[in-house]
Amino acid sequence: MENQSSPEILASKDGNLVTVLSIDGGGIRGIIPGVILAYLESQLQELDGEDARLADYFDVIAGTSTGGLIASMLAAPNPKANDRPIFSAKEIVPFYLQNSPKIFPQTRGIFAPLVNTVKALTGPKYDGKYLQEVIKKGLGDTKLHQTLTNVVIPTFDVKKLQPTIFSSYQITTEPSLDVSLSDICIATSAAPTFLPAHYFTKQDEQGKIIKEFNLIDGGVAANNPTLVAMREVTKHLMRNPDGRGIEPLDYKCFVVLSIGTGSNKNEHKYNAEMVSKWGSLTWLFNSGSTPIVDCFSEASTDMVDYHNCMVFNALQSEDNYLRIQDNTLIGDLATVDVATKENLDNLVKVGEQLLKKTVTRVNLDTGLYEPIPGKGTNEEELKRFAKLLSETRKVRKSNSQDGK
């Protein structure tokens, strides 16, 4: 039964809200947000009909690494289906279950640890060929400007040593960023030690190279891309004042759903005594894990959440920001690439259980995630978000028809 004590987020009478969906990186753990998003879309379909898709309701969908792939799946048009999204949310999990074992083929047998160690020391663990094939097949020739809603996908340029953010909002000022979604997805998924970096170019009509890209996983810059998405919207509003009257820094107008891919931070896998003895190779590879990657991705993810919690709290708009994350993963569940059937099925169960868990928020003093007084489950909160998104869309359509 829905918790009636939780405050509703009401759509303004003018539809003056900026709706943001953000999806973290995390390899095969993209299954977890896949489960969450399928539930949200099902609630929107109950309200507005079976043709409802997430791209119809969010002003911007941001994603890093596996989250960038999901964002593209939700926002890319299907020319064979009247340019509706190429994937519905309920198709995300089956996509991962079918393709993950081929993207991350598992080494089996008693020599598997040795083989994996040799791979880690001599090159990327996986060649990425199947991932590139399935992404190009799914997204085709779709360019960034063709998405059905705005998308924001971080990558990192290893030649320039700076982030490259592929943003729908920047195409008019930086047309060289209008490249194929498939290249963007391959780049943002190129996790160091796991998959090879991705090189491609932007060419003019005569075939002359006008920009080159030397990219790796966006998680190096922003494993949680929520703040990047909000920055892109803010920059856009500063350059192009919104006709609805939204001010660039009026964060009260933001409604943000940020979905994590799970974490093993509560496992306390490492400690100072252990890591003080490590050299560079052990930081890169230890018992099947990549500790240095774990550290920077967790740090990036949490710092963004801390910032957002503080800002929305300061503006007394806490209910406009929902972060759904599971910090209790252990063992294979916390990996990005153990694509066995058992582990993939268990990740589906993690997502389903996360829906039933109480909504949590980070304590800004302790850094720990705590249940929010008066809130129900993530499932109940998503129902409220669905109502908000539906109401906002209806108001906008009404205002559009009235010529406002």
N, C-alpha and C positions, 0 to 999 in steps of 0.2 A: 504494500500500500504506500502511496506517495507521501512523503513527509510534508505535512502541511505547514510546519513551523518555519521552513526555509523561505526567505524572502524571494519574491519573483523579480526577475529583471524585465522591465516593461519597455516595449518599443516606444520611442517617442512618436508623437502624433505626426511629425514630419519625416519619420524614418531616418533621423539624423544619427546614425550609428555607423561605425566602421567595423565590419565583422572580419575577424582574422582566424584562420586555422593554421596551426603550426605542428609539424611532425618531426621528431628527432631522428637522428641516425642510429643505426644499430644492426645492420646486416639482416640475418634471418629473423631477428626480433621485431622486424617490421610487421610480423604476424600480429603482435599485440595491438598496435594502433589499428591494424586492419579489422580486428574484432570490434574495437570501440567505434570505429567509423561506420561499420555495417549496422551497428545498433542505432547510431544517430540517424543515418539515412532512413532506416526503417521507421523511425518515429516521424520523420518529415513526410514520409510516404503515407503514413496513417492520417496526417493532417491535410496533405495537399495532393494526394494521388500517387499512384505507383510510378509515374514518370519523374517524380522529384529526384534530383541529384544534388550532391553537396555543392557543386560548382555554381548552382543557381542561387545559393544563399550566402556564400562567403565572398567578400570583396577581394580577398587575397588568400591564397593557399601557399604556405611556405614549407619547404622540406629540405633536410640535409641528408646526403647519402641515401640510405634506403628510404628515408622520408621524402627526398627529392623525387625518387621514382614513384612513390605513392602520389605525391602532389601532381606529377605529370599524368599519371593514369587517370586521376580524377578530373583534370582540367583539359586534357587533349581532346579535340573533336573527332568524331567518327564520321567521315564523309559518306559512309554507307548507311548512316542512321540519322539523316537530317541534322548532322553536326551536333548531335547530343554527345555527352562524354563517352570516350571509347571504352571506359570501364565504369561499372557501378561499384559502389563501396563493397557490396557483398561478394564481388568477384576478386577482391584483393587477396584474401586468405587462400582461396583455391589456386590463385596464381603462384603464391609463395610455396604452397605444398607441392605443386607440380614441378616447379622450376628450380627450387633451392638445391635439391640433391645433384642437379646437373651443373649449377653454378659453382657449388662447393662440393665436388666429389670427395668422398671420404676414403682415406687410406686405411686399409684394414690389415689385420694380422699382427704377429708378434713383433715385426720390424717397423710397425707404423710410427712409433715415437722417433726412431732413428731417421726414417724417411722424412718426417715432418721437420726434424731438426736440420737436416741437410738442405731441405727446401728453403727454410728460413734463413740460412746462411748464404745461399747462392742466388736468391731471387725471390719474387713474389710467390706466395704459397699456391696461388691459382693463376692460370693464364688469362682468365677473363674472356675467353673467346665465346663461350656459350652465353655469358651475360650480355656481351655486345650484340650477339645474334638475336637474342630474344627481345632486347630493348628496341633494336632497329626494326624488327618485325612488328612489334606492338605499336610503336609510335610513328613509324613510317617517316615521311618527309616533313612532318609538322614542325613549323618554326615557332620560336618563342612568341611572336606577335599574334599567333593564331589561337592561343589558348582561350577557353571559354570564360575564364576569369583571370585576374592577375595572379601570376606566380612569382615567387622569390626563391631562388635556389643558390646557396653559397657553394663555392669551390675555392681552391687555393692554388695560386700560380707559383710553381717551384722555381721558375726562372726569375720572376720579379720579386719573389718572397713577399707576396701580399695577396689578400683575398681578391677573388673575382666573383662578384655577385651578379648572377643572371636574374634580372628583374624586369618585369613587364613595364614598370614605371620608368625605366631608364632608356627604353628603346628610342624615344624621340630625341634624346640628347646624346645617346651613345648607340647609334644604329649598328655598330660593329658587334654588339652583343646579341643581335637578332640572328641567332644560329639555330640549328636543329635541336629539338628537345632531346633526341637520342644522344647527341654528343654531350649535352649538359648532364644527362643522367649518368652516362658512363663515367664522366669526369668526377661528379660529386660522389660517386660510389667507389672511386679508386683508393681504397684505404691502404695506407702504407703498410708494407709487409704482406698484405693479403692479395691485392690486385695491382696490376701495372698502371702507372700514370698514363694519362690520355692526352695525346697531341692532336690538334686539328687546327684548321685555319678558316678565316672568313675571307671570302674573295668577292671582288666586284663583278660586274656583268661581263667584263673582258677576261675574267679569270685571274686578275692580278691580286696577289695576297695583300689585304689591307690590315689584317690583324692575325697574330698567331697566339695559340693558347697552349700552355704547358701545365696541365692541371692534375691535382690529386683531390682526395676526399675533402668535402666541405667541412667535415668535422674538425679539421685542423683549425678552422677559423671560428665555426659556430655549430657545434653539434646540436644545440637547441637553437633553432633559427627564429624564435619568436621575436626577439628584440630587433633582429635584422629586418623582419617584415614590418614592424612598427616604424622603424627608421625610414624605410622606403616610402611608406604611406605619408609620413611626416614631411619628407623631402618633397614629395609630389604635391602636397597641399601648400607648401611654401611657394612652390613655383606656379601652381595652378589653383587659386582659391576655389574651394568647393561651392558649387551652386546651392548646396543644401545648408550652407552657413556653418560648416564645421571648421573650427580654427585648427591650425597645424599642431599646436601643443595642447589641445584640449583632450587629454587622455580619458576624460570621463565619457567621451564618445566611442572609445574603443571597447569592443566586446571580443575577448580572446579565448579561444580554446586551444590549449597547448598539450600535446599528447606525447609522452615519453615511450621508449621502447624497453623499459625495464632496466634495473641496475642490481648489482650484487654488493652494493656498499655495506649493507648490514652483515655480509658474510665475514667482513674484516679479514680478507684474504692475505693482506700484506701487513708487515709491521717494520718499525725502524731497525730493529736488530737484524731482521732478515735482509732488507734492502741495502743496509750499510755495507754488506759484503759483496754486493753485485758490481760487475763491470758493465760495459756498454752492451755486450751480447746478451747478458741475463736480463737487462732492462728491456731488451727487444724480444726476448723469447724465454719464457720460464714455464715449464710444465704445461705447454700448450697454450699459454696466455701471452699477451704482449703488454706487460705492466706499464710501460711508458705511454702506450696508446690509451690504456684504461684510465690512467691518471689525468691526461689532458682532456679526454672526452668528458669525464665526470666533472672536472673542474669547470669546463666551459658550460656544460649543461646546467650545473647548479648555480653558477654566478648569474646566469640569465634569469633563472627562476627567482633568486633572491631579489634581484633588481625589480622585476615585475611585481612581486609581492609587496615590496616597499612602496613603489610608486602608486599602485592601486589602493593600498592601505592609506597612504597619505592623502589621497584624493577622496577617501571614503567611498571607493567604488570597488570594494573587494569582490562583490558578487558579479562583476563584469569580467573577472579573470578566473578561469578554471584550468588547473593543471592536473592531468591524470597521469600518474606514474606509479610503478611498482618497484620498491627498493628492496625486495626480499628474494630476488632470484639467487639461486645457488647452482654450482656445478655447470653442466652443459647448458642449462637454461640461460646462463649469463653470457655465453659465447656469441660471436657473430656469425659462426660458420659451421657448427656441428649440425649438419643437415640430415641427420638420421630421421627415419620416419617417427621413431619414438619421441625424439626431442621436438620435432616440428609439431606433432600432435599435442605434446605437453605445453608448448607455447600457446596453442589455441586455448587450452584449458586455463592458462594464466590470464589471458585476455578475458575469458568468460568470468573467471573469479574476480578479476579487477572491477568489472561492472558491478559486482555485488558488494564490494568493499566500501567503507565509509569514505566520504570526501576528506582529503587531507590538505594541509597547507604548511609550508615551511615556517618554523618558528625563527624569526629574524635574530633572536638572541642566541639560540642554541644550535641552529642549523638543522634541527631534527624535524621530521614531518609528523604532524599531529592531527588528529581528527578535529574538524571544525565544529564547535558547539552549534547545535540547532540545524545542522545539515544531515541529510540522509546519505544515500549511496551514490556512487558515480552514475549509476543507471538512472536514478531519480533526477540527478542534476542535469544529465543529458536530455531528459524529457523537458525540463524547463528551458534549456538552451534551444531545443527544437521549436518550442512554442515561440520563443523570442525571434528566432530566425524566420519562422513562418509569418509572424505578425509584421516584422520589418519589411519583408519582401512584399507582402500585400499592400502595405502603406505606400511603398515606393511605386508599385504598379499603379495604384490608384492616383497618386500624385502625377505620374507620367501621363496617364490618360486624361487628367484634368488640365494638362499643359503647364504644370508647375515646374 
